[in-house]
């Protein structure tokens, strides 16, 4: 009887915490992020300027964006940056998904942010692998037209119902995403149609169900070997190893040509990487595997060392960078760019309703972030994981040479 009573208390505590977190993370934060018109903005290897080459207006611009790369510099086109940023896949807290095995949890609010940022990093690697860096989502700019008042009203009703249902043990009925526009329907024969099918397939691999190969349920299973369970907080290094295991265990035929290597003690052993990229016995292809390199690092002691700022900027300026898992203490963000001394990131701390990605033409809008966030590099937690994508052994050799030369150059400059 005593044990049974304890179980009931634990279940009630779980329901209460889930309800509280759903309320805490369900508000739509429409705060504007301001960018300078005078400074370039970098986004995963692409550089954007708000000013045209002839423009001399020094006025700042609100809710803007930009990035830097010596090969790709785009002047005076804010919309191109917005399209590029929104096209990145955004994974956030979700609620009302199938219960996680071994727990009473149907949401990851309050504890799953690092797993979500890890998903975003892996998703960007898959975008590069299947669609390329030049790909953008044709509907990206349309989600900016969603009415914020409707979002807020919808959120209030949802969180109130969620709170009441959590206390009574009932599940909240799903609210149709009436404010979302109908998904595009294009012919599967043209390039845009094929890209859209691939886009949907990638997102479906991150669905919140036990069957999704990179979904939260599977990642938690792989995390158990690291002593982690549902409800625990996951660090960037642990998530790197969880992602490696998830990709290695993925059985989808489209994923057999890609693998993950996690650096040991901040060291990438080229022989080990080349070995992982080698032809697997069961593969019919004669090409090397593509590889995502994950490097867990610490950028200082108790606080982030500002000496690493230029190095982080250099990393995010590379066309084969897939982002950085980092953030503040106990708050993980997905860093994808920078302007001046501020990092640009996507925030997973926003609770959205479960989306069944097994349904044909499931809504895509909630998987794309409508606005960027900025954070001073000084506030960044020193622990992070950096990601790179290399399509083949030649790309890896080129990336290794570039990174090595960059480190040597920066070392000589500091001396």
Buried (B, 14 or more C-beta within 10 A) or exposed (E): EEEEEEEEEEEBEBBEBBBBBBBBBBBEEEEEBEBBBBBBBBBBBBBBBBBEEEEEEEEEBEBBBBBBBEEBBBBEBBEBBBBBBBBBBBBBBBBBBBEBEEEBBBBBBBBBBBBBBBBBBBBBBBBBBBBEBEBBBBBBBBBEEBEEEEBEEBBEEBBEBBBEBBEEEEEBEEEEBEBBBEBBEBEEEEEEBBBBEBBBBBBBBBBBBBEBBBBBBBBBBBBEEBEBEBBEBBBBBBBBBBBBBBBEEBEEEBBBBBBBBBBEEEEBEEEEBBEBBEEEEEEEEEEBBBBBBBBBBBBBEEEBEEEBBEBBBBBBBBBBBBBBBBBEEEBBBBBBBBBBEBBBBBBBBBBBBBBEBEEEEBBBBBBBBBBBBBBEBEEBBBBBBBBBBBBBBEBBBEBBEEBEEBEEEBEEEEE
